[in-house]
């Protein structure tokens, strides 16, 4: 079933060149249903160029654009699925019979719940990709709960562990306290450690640093121990 609007009067069937399109299918991939379509450059009334296949908008480059996206959604999808070919995962779904799928395709899509929640759930994965920015804003808390959280592709980059701020603060404070209390022996009598001038005790140098340690902790951003 296809629902569309804004179709060119010369087009006999629904296509990705329509203004908006809703596709509900259970046989055939999106490329099989919408394999090729012509696009027109906005500042050109006559020059139509053929686009041969459906591509996720985040990974799509118009024929006249010089720069292609440098971080492809398809590459990350492939990586988290054991480097399975992204073309098979994304674009060949529906090649087998009884593979139901829906496509919402338009210049702009808005989902808005005016009085209650939005639930976005998937039995497997949820993938979000953009050609520019991804912004998330909330008036209260942003909560991400997962077994592990990675900033970057864990399968393609050398990852490092994040620091637990409270634990780091405790260790630094204990280290500075130990240095402040340290002393040397002069004929069996303890003498406080000093700076290079031999005048100012090291404890006086370290005390202001200890008082500033709490500033390294964020009051708004927290990470889980483990």
ABEGO torsion letter per residue (X at the ends): XBBBBGBBAABABBBAABABBBBBBABEBAAAABABBBBBBAABAABBBBBABBBBAAABBBAABABBBABBAAAAAAAAAGGBBAAAAAAABGABBGBBBBBBBBABBBBBBAABBBBBBBABBBBBBBABBBBBBBABBBBBBBABBBBEBAAABBBBBBBBAAAAAAAAAAAAAAAAABBBBBGGBBBBBBBAAGABBAAAAAAAAAAAAAAABBAABBBBBX
